[in-house]
Amino acid sequence: MTIDEQLLDRIETLRIPLDDPTLALSWKDWYHFVLWDKEGKIRILVNLTLAGRPGQGEIQVSFLVNIASDRLPVEYQVDTPMLTFGTALSLEWQPDMVCRYPLRLSGNNVLLEINGKYSRLEVQDERMQLAIRFQGEAQATPLLVTEDSPFGSGFIGWALVPGLQVMGELSVGGRNFDIDRSWFSYHDRNFGSFRWGEDIGWEWFVAFATCDDGRQITLALDQRTNKDHSLKGLPYIFVYIDHELTKTFIGSSLYINWQWSDSSLRPVRLPGIMASLFSDRTIRVPQALQVEAADPEGRLLINVKFETIAELIVPDNQERQYTFIEEVTGTVEVSLFLQGKTLHAKGILYGEYVL
């Protein structure tokens, strides 16, 4: 398929107005990647965020790996089917660390480059025995969804490229794994000006599933909320078939039902300092999710069983307030009825529930 490279450039361009001397420190600009292997035994999140401005800001990195214990050396093989490894890094944002055209973010053991359809990402934390490097090429229809949606005291924008062809390598606990073209890779962008810890939240996921006839379905859901999810914005879910945007369900056509654990638990928590600060905090965690959608053109049913959870604690860079992001992965079953035909598919889902 042909990628609209002008739209792609608009999506990937750094949005923080660095030439504005009055730039608010609440500006944020982040690049978000999700990958997993064809068997769903390795699931990866890498997120690079610019916050503030050069000299008064940070480059923040989150890197999570969920991996089946049988893919690791015997000392890691425990009763838990999926293990979680993770690290969070924060680098002082120096002026020479960011280039706008083409995009380049670089720092100690961190590199991101995006030039048109092509991207390159490297993150390494020797202490945590975690490293990833890969090159990607955009394959799916890019979408610039919003640019100035109200969010807390400010606004937020969102764009996505729900399909990259990737090649590279992952290292976990001293074992290396090839990242090849059979892997699924999703990329999205968020940008705007708001404060972590405000009365903000969201519900989001990306799912990738293979149909009985071999076709591939990618689903991306987004719904903005307040912190306790009592107020919800307009939800929508994009449906891609073989990298082409095929259908969008929106608003009242969607029913989203999260199912929670009966008791409160202590999830894996990052980064380390924040994990220590909130070590006594227990939460009920998502166990399953069902999404139903229907309009005159089609119907969609998604059933998710969650298998892993990790909590990221994101502090505001100006005040003592925090946002909690629950990162979840699991298996998904999809039934999609469109144009008189029903597709059944199974796959993997990566999601976030933000408090």
C-alpha positions, -999 to +999 in steps of 0.1 A: +000+000+000+010+036-005+017+056+027+008+093+027+042+106+037+031+142+041+006+131+067+032+109+083+056+138+086+029+159+102+023+131+127+059+125+136+071+162+137+080+173+172+052+196+185+068+213+214+073+250+202+110+252+210+114+287+195+089+302+220+108+318+249+076+317+270+071+280+265+052+264+294+069+236+312+037+216+310+044+208+273+048+171+265+057+152+234+060+115+233+067+085+210+051+052+219+059+018+205+043-016+212+057-049+198+051-086+202+062-118+186+039-140+165+033-164+194+025-136+219+052-149+242+072-116+242+053-083+246+072-050+246+064-013+254+089+015+248+079+051+254+101+082+250+087+115+263+100+150+260+087+171+289+093+209+293+121+225+273+159+222+268+177+231+300+144+230+320+131+196+310+136+159+307+137+130+283+118+103+301+119+066+290+097+037+300+107+002+288+086-029+298+089-065+286+064-092+294+079-126+285+069-162+289+091-178+316+099-208+293+117-184+269+143-176+297+171-195+314+160-221+340+166-197+370+137-176+357+113-205+351+087-202+379+051-209+382+041-176+367+035-181+330+045-145+321+073-125+338+076-087+337+109-069+333+111-031+332+131+001+336+124+038+336+151+064+328+151+102+331+177+123+314+182+160+317+172+176+284+202+193+270+199+214+238+221+191+217+200+160+225+171+168+201+171+175+164+137+184+148+143+176+110+147+147+107+136+138+142+164+126+164+164+121+202+197+109+217+211+106+252+229+081+274+219+046+261+188+061+243+183+068+206+152+075+185+153+085+148+123+090+125+127+101+089+096+096+068+085+060+068+116+048+085+124+047+122+152+035+145+150+029+182+176+019+208+173+017+246+197+000+270+199-005+307+228-027+316+219-027+353+185-042+346+198-065+318+174-050+293+182-037+258+163-033+225+173-020+191+152-022+160+145-005+127+109+000+115+091+010+083+055+022+084+031-002+067-004+008+079-025+038+071-015+067+094-041+087+113-039+121+128-069+118+152-069+150+173-046+180+178-061+202+205-087+182+225-093+197+260-075+177+287-072+188+323-060+224+324-047+221+288-050+200+257-038+168+241-033+154+206-031+119+193-020+102+161-012+066+153+006+043+128-008+009+138+016-012+118+054-012+113+076-038+097+105-043+121+139-059+123+162-059+153+171-075+186+159-077+222+180-087+252+164-098+285+182-113+314+213-122+293+193-139+266+190-124+231+159-126+208+156-117+172+129-092+162+119-100+127+092-092+101+068-117+116+064-095+147+036-070+152+046-035+159+024-005+166+034+032+170+015+062+182+021+098+191+008+120+219+015+157+223+001+187+242+003+208+273-012+195+306-002+185+341+003+149+354-019+144+385-047+166+372-082+151+370-074+132+338-073+096+326-079+074+296-087+040+284-067+027+254-057-005+237-043-019+206-051-055+196-037-076+167-055-108+157-054-133+129-085-145+112-094-181+103-087-172+066-053-156+074-064-119+072-051-097+100-072-073+121-058-044+141-080-026+166-072+007+183-095+020+211-093+054+227-115+070+254-106+101+275-119+102+310-114+120+343-092+104+371-119+080+385-135+073+351-169+086+362-168+111+333-160+097+299-153+115+266-163+103+231-150+068+226-139+054+192-123+023+179-105+020+146-107-012+127-079-021+103-079-052+080-044-060+066-031-025+074-060-006+057-084+014+078-118-003+071-142+008+098-146+032+127-171+027+156-178+058+176-198+072+205-229+055+216-223+026+192-196+014+217-200-004+250-168-009+270-169-031+302-138-036+323-139-064+348-118-062+380-102-084+406-122-090+438-093-081+460-066-054+459-031-064+448+004-048+446+013-048+409+048-046+394+056-009+397+080+015+380+102+035+384+121+023+414+119+055+435+082+059+428+077+022+435+093+026+469+072+058+477+040+039+469+051+005+481+020+001+503-005+011+477-027-017+466-053-016+438-079-038+422-065-048+388-082-055+354-089-092+348-110-091+317-125-066+292-155-068+268-162-043+240-193-044+220-200-021+190-229-019+166-242+005+140-261+002+107-229-009+089-215-036+112-210-052+145-179-059+167-174-081+197-141-082+216-133-104+246-101-100+264-085-120+292-056-101+309-025-120+318+000-093+330-001-059+347+025-033+355+020+002+370+039+032+358+039+062+381+043+095+362+052+125+383+045+161+373+077+180+367+066+211+387+045+199+417+041+168+439+013+151+420+012+119+400-007+100+374-009+062+376-009+042+343-019+005+345-002-013+316-020-046+308-015-073+282-036-104+274-052-126+248-081-114+226-109-130+206-126-109+180-159-113+160-164-087+133-194-085+110-190-062+080-205-062+045-225-093+051-195-114+063-184-124+098-147-126+106-134-145+137-099-138+149-076-145+179-045-126+190-029-103+216-039-070+232-019-043+249-038-017+269-037+012+294-061+022+321-050+056+335-058+069+370 
